[in-house]
Amino acid sequence: MPINADVEYFIAEADYRDAKTVDEKIAALEKMIKLAPKHKGASTLLAQLKKKLSALKKESAKAKAAAKGRPKFVISKEGAAQVCILGLTNSGKSMLLRALTNARPEVGEYPYTTKTPAVGMMDYGGVKIQLVEIPATFDAESMSVVRTCDLIMLLLDATMDIDKQLDELTSLLERNGLQEKSLIIVENKSDERATKYGIAVSAKTGDGMQNMKDEIWKRLRLMRVYTKSPNGKPATKPLTLPAGSTVEQAVRQVHKTMLKNFKFARVFDETRFSGRKVGLEYALKDRDVLEIHAG
């Protein structure tokens, strides 16, 4: 303990003991060094305090460097596909996400309400599709999510200049090397069925939502296949497969070992050939019911 230290030094010492973070400890130590007596009897104490301060500053710098290298967020792909929603500020992205999924992002009239990507799951006939709202800041980390998504939705505000918005978003895609990715254009806040470039919807009233869902499904090029056992009912949860998949691909998704003992399959649909007997090479269609026979 220093000799003849004043009250302020002991207050700083108490702050150091009570500090919860490294930065708080550094601030308290710097104050202690400043307030500590500078006579010969206090030289050992000063040396100890400076040594502690140096070690804490190194620890703080190391932690900050590690934090800088870590991503601000991690979005894992879930469901059958991932769709990223891109739009300029106040185009209605958050309201649309709320209307389509279980997500509850903040909705505001002021610019840049969304600071980090918001995620929700949309149900389409028993298939879960992940929707990601990309903030209108379009920072590099958020745009990295767009690079790996399966479909981009360009959301335009129908009450504003459509051409200007589309030009800005198209330029954004080009700057990020995303111009070749599959996309869908949606015009939000639209009370009209006729649109200039895309699908008319109103996230507020719900108009046009099913039409938009159908178009998303179409652009994803996926299909649903419902399996059933002989004399049984179709499963409520479908297999999700790329459009044009064969019976073999469906059987493989159910269980690879079933291929070894596969005999034949029956396909049930809305045609007059429903229940026909098919082999592994048969190309399935969306919403087909597949009955697998294996011995």
C-alpha positions in Angstrom: 0.0 0.0 0.0 1.4 3.4 -0.9 2.4 5.8 1.8 0.5 9.0 2.1 -1.9 8.2 -0.8 -5.0 10.4 -0.9 -8.6 9.3 -0.9 -8.9 9.4 -4.7 -6.3 6.7 -5.0 -8.1 4.3 -2.7 -11.4 5.0 -4.7 -9.6 4.0 -7.9 -8.2 0.9 -6.2 -11.8 -0.1 -5.2 -12.9 0.5 -8.7 -10.2 -1.9 -9.9 -11.3 -4.6 -7.5 -15.0 -4.2 -8.6 -14.2 -4.0 -12.3 -16.1 -6.6 -14.4 -14.4 -6.2 -17.7 -10.8 -5.9 -18.9 -11.4 -2.3 -20.1 -12.8 -1.3 -16.8 -9.7 -2.7 -15.0 -7.4 -0.8 -17.5 -9.2 2.5 -16.8 -9.0 1.9 -13.0 -5.3 1.0 -13.2 -4.4 4.0 -15.3 -6.1 6.2 -12.6 -4.2 4.4 -9.8 -0.9 5.0 -11.5 -1.7 8.7 -12.0 -2.8 9.1 -8.4 -0.1 7.0 -6.7 2.6 8.8 -4.7 5.8 9.2 -6.7 8.4 9.0 -3.8 11.0 6.3 -3.5 8.9 4.2 -1.1 6.2 3.8 -3.8 8.4 2.8 -6.6 7.8 -1.0 -6.2 4.1 -0.4 -6.1 4.2 1.7 -9.3 6.3 -1.0 -11.1 3.7 -3.6 -10.1 0.8 -1.5 -11.3 2.5 -0.7 -14.7 3.2 -4.4 -15.1 -0.5 -5.3 -14.5 -1.5 -2.5 -16.9 0.8 -3.8 -19.7 -0.6 -7.3 -19.4 -4.2 -6.2 -19.4 -3.6 -4.0 -22.5 -2.1 -7.0 -24.3 -5.1 -9.1 -23.3 -7.5 -6.4 -24.5 -5.8 -6.0 -27.9 -5.8 -9.8 -28.4 -9.5 -10.1 -27.6 -10.4 -7.2 -29.9 -8.4 -8.7 -32.8 -10.1 -12.0 -32.4 -13.5 -10.3 -32.3 -12.7 -8.4 -35.4 -12.0 -11.6 -37.3 -15.3 -13.2 -36.1 -18.5 -12.7 -38.2 -21.1 -10.5 -36.6 -23.7 -13.2 -37.2 -24.0 -16.7 -38.5 -27.0 -17.8 -40.6 -27.3 -21.6 -41.1 -29.3 -22.8 -44.0 -32.4 -24.6 -42.9 -35.4 -26.0 -44.7 -35.6 -27.0 -48.3 -34.2 -23.8 -49.7 -33.1 -20.3 -48.7 -34.5 -17.1 -50.3 -32.9 -13.7 -49.6 -35.1 -10.5 -49.7 -33.3 -7.4 -51.0 -34.9 -4.0 -51.1 -34.2 -0.4 -50.5 -35.0 1.1 -47.1 -38.7 1.2 -46.2 -39.7 -1.0 -49.1 -41.6 -3.3 -46.7 -39.1 -6.1 -46.3 -39.8 -6.6 -42.5 -43.6 -6.5 -42.9 -43.4 -9.0 -45.8 -41.2 -11.3 -43.6 -43.7 -11.0 -40.8 -46.6 -11.8 -43.1 -44.9 -14.9 -44.6 -43.2 -16.5 -41.6 -43.0 -16.8 -37.9 -40.3 -14.1 -37.7 -41.0 -10.9 -35.8 -38.5 -8.3 -37.1 -38.9 -4.7 -36.1 -41.1 -2.7 -38.4 -40.6 1.1 -38.6 -41.3 4.0 -40.9 -37.8 5.4 -40.4 -34.8 4.4 -42.6 -32.6 1.3 -41.9 -34.8 -0.2 -39.2 -33.2 -3.6 -39.8 -29.5 -3.7 -38.7 -28.7 -7.4 -39.2 -30.4 -10.1 -41.3 -33.7 -11.3 -40.0 -34.7 -14.9 -40.6 -38.1 -16.8 -40.8 -39.5 -20.0 -42.1 -42.2 -20.0 -44.8 -44.5 -23.0 -45.1 -45.4 -24.1 -48.7 -47.5 -27.2 -48.7 -45.6 -28.8 -45.9 -42.2 -27.7 -47.1 -40.2 -25.2 -45.1 -38.4 -22.5 -47.0 -36.0 -20.1 -45.2 -36.5 -16.4 -45.9 -33.7 -14.0 -45.0 -34.3 -10.2 -44.9 -31.1 -8.4 -45.9 -30.6 -5.0 -44.3 -30.7 -2.1 -46.7 -27.2 -1.1 -45.6 -26.0 -4.0 -47.9 -22.8 -4.4 -45.9 -20.3 -7.0 -47.1 -21.1 -9.5 -44.4 -24.9 -9.4 -45.1 -24.2 -9.7 -48.9 -22.1 -12.8 -48.2 -25.3 -14.5 -47.2 -26.9 -13.6 -50.5 -24.0 -15.4 -52.4 -25.0 -18.8 -51.0 -28.8 -18.5 -51.2 -30.9 -20.4 -53.7 -33.1 -17.4 -54.8 -33.0 -13.6 -54.6 -36.2 -11.7 -54.1 -35.9 -8.0 -55.3 -38.6 -6.2 -53.4 -39.7 -2.9 -54.9 -42.0 -0.2 -53.4 -44.8 0.3 -55.8 -45.6 3.8 -54.4 -42.1 5.0 -55.4 -40.0 5.2 -58.6 -39.9 1.5 -59.7 -37.2 2.0 -62.4 -34.9 3.8 -60.0 -35.2 1.1 -57.4 -34.6 -1.6 -59.9 -31.6 0.1 -61.3 -30.1 0.5 -57.8 -30.7 -3.1 -56.9 -29.4 -4.4 -60.2 -26.2 -2.4 -59.8 -25.9 -3.8 -56.3 -26.0 -7.3 -57.7 -23.5 -6.5 -60.4 -21.1 -5.0 -57.9 -21.2 -8.1 -55.8 -21.0 -10.5 -58.8 -24.6 -11.8 -58.2 -26.1 -10.9 -61.5 -26.3 -14.5 -62.7 -28.2 -15.8 -59.6 -31.9 -16.8 -60.0 -34.2 -14.0 -58.9 -37.8 -12.9 -58.6 -39.1 -9.4 -58.7 -42.0 -8.4 -56.3 -43.8 -5.1 -56.2 -45.0 -4.4 -52.7 -47.7 -1.9 -51.5 -49.4 -2.5 -54.8 -53.2 -2.2 -55.0 -53.1 -3.1 -58.7 -53.0 -6.6 -60.2 -51.0 -5.3 -63.2 -47.3 -4.6 -62.5 -44.4 -3.2 -64.5 -41.9 -5.9 -63.8 -42.9 -8.4 -61.2 -45.6 -9.8 -58.9 -48.0 -7.4 -57.2 -48.4 -8.0 -53.4 -49.4 -6.0 -50.4 -47.6 -7.2 -47.2 -50.1 -5.1 -45.2 -53.4 -6.6 -46.6 -52.1 -10.0 -47.7 -53.2 -9.5 -51.3 -51.1 -11.5 -53.9 -49.3 -13.5 -51.2 -50.3 -16.9 -52.5 -49.4 -16.0 -56.1 -46.0 -14.9 -54.8 -45.4 -18.1 -52.9 -46.3 -20.1 -56.0 -43.8 -18.2 -58.1 -41.1 -18.6 -55.4 -41.7 -22.4 -55.5 -41.6 -22.4 -59.3 -38.3 -20.4 -59.4 -36.7 -22.8 -56.8 -37.4 -25.7 -59.2 -38.4 -28.1 -56.4 -41.1 -30.6 -56.1 -43.0 -32.4 -53.4 -43.5 -36.2 -53.4 -45.6 -37.9 -50.8 -44.8 -41.5 -50.0 -47.3 -44.2 -48.9 -47.2 -47.8 -47.9 -49.4 -50.3 -49.8 -53.0 -49.8 -48.7 -51.9 -46.9 -46.5 -52.5 -43.2 -46.7 -50.0 -40.7 -48.1 -47.6 -39.1 -45.6 -48.5 -35.6 -44.5 -44.9 -34.4 -44.8 -43.5 -34.7 -48.4 -40.1 -35.4 -49.7 -38.6 -32.3 -51.3 -36.7 -33.1 -54.5 -35.3 -31.1 -57.4 -37.8 -30.8 -60.2 -37.7 -33.8 -62.6 -36.2 -36.2 -60.0 -36.7 -39.9 -60.7 -38.2 -42.7 -58.5 -34.6 -43.8 -57.8 -33.7 -40.4 -56.3 -36.9 -40.4 -54.2 -36.2 -44.0 -52.9 -32.6 -43.0 -52.2 -33.8 -40.1 -50.0 -36.2 -42.4 -48.1 -33.4 -44.9 -47.4 -30.5 -46.0 -49.5 -30.8 -49.6 -48.5 -34.3 -49.8 -50.1 -32.6 -49.6 -53.6 -31.1 -53.0 -53.1 -34.4 -54.7 -52.6 -36.5 -52.4 -54.9 -39.1 -54.3 -57.0 -41.3 -51.6 -58.4 -43.3 -48.5 -57.4 -46.8 -47.2 -58.1 -47.4 -43.5 -58.8 -50.8 -41.9 -57.8 -51.7 -38.5 -59.3 -54.7 -36.7 -60.8 -54.5 -38.4 -64.3 -56.4 -41.4 -65.6 -53.2 -43.4 -65.2 -53.1 -43.0 -61.5 -51.7 -46.1 -59.7 -49.6 -47.1 -62.6 -46.6 -49.4 -62.0 -43.2 -47.7 -62.7 -39.5 -48.4 -62.4 -36.6 -46.5 -60.9 -36.1 -44.4 -64.0 -39.6 -42.9 -64.0 -39.6 -39.0 -63.7 -41.8 -37.8 -60.9 -44.0 -34.6 -60.9 -44.8 -32.2 -58.1 -47.4 -33.6 -55.6 -47.1 -37.2 -56.9 -47.8 -39.9 -54.4 -45.2 -42.7 -54.5 -45.9 -46.2 -53.2 -42.6 -48.2 -53.0 -42.6 -52.0 -53.2 -39.4 -53.6 -51.9 -38.8 -57.2 -50.9 
